């Protein structure tokens, strides 16, 4: 393992994702210091060459760059309280879940204590850390991103700077993550439907993937329509969904599957049609989701 010209890194938080991040830094030859509230979680990483810090303050003091992978922004602020005197002149990068407001709170704390700050979000699973196509995006000071871009590339080959605002990664995390959430709920619902006939969920996968590929082709068009405000280009108008809704509910009732999660979606489409979007595509739903 080569460590020459490798920037030392400290990793705070050794859950499944944090441990994967630390492992990637060690494998790339970066002198890596690790800290976790439960010290024994560091044992496998120490065996691979990491150094265990006895305190979070010691971990921060060991490196110019500290990457925190804790559960939330509030957990990050709580954990870093004892290290407040060590962060001045250093860089803190957070890779956790939370709201844009949470990211702004940590950014303000870092600035107050003289630290430079980036906030990021990992759009993949722990076992994908270090992959060439693993996406991790960041918001915050571009100069900090440029300085550490090569180091961050160790964690994922698709490394993106979204802009100077420190809360952008959290914003995109929520905005993009809801697509995953609804997709997973939809697949579980479909599995319940076919399961009512004694059919395995695996029998759906091939056909569900085809739908996802269709969605992949549709999304750029939807985005263009939303940005332009012109929803007339799509071939599937919203009014057609009105005819399908009763069939959805009848199928669920027959299969003894709970369809309550569909009702708010149906109500949204009915409102869109009532407000004059019946001949528009599904991109027009964005107009109803904007609050005054």
Secondary structure, DSSP 4 states (H G I P E B T S, - for coil): ---TTPPPEEEE--SHHHHHHHHHHHHTT--EEEE-SSGGGGHHHHHHT-EE-SSHHHHHHT-SEEEE--SSHHHHHHHHGGGTTT-TTSEEEEE----HHHHHHHHHHHHHTT-EEEEEEE-S-GGGTT-TT-EEEEEE-HHHHHHHHHHHTTT-SEEEEEES-TTHHHHHHHHHHHHHHHHHHHHHHHHHHHHTTT--GGGGHHHHHHHHHHHHHHHHHHHHHHHHT-----SS-THHHHHHHHHHHHHHHHHT---HHHHHHHHHHHHHIIIIITTS-GGGGHHHHS--
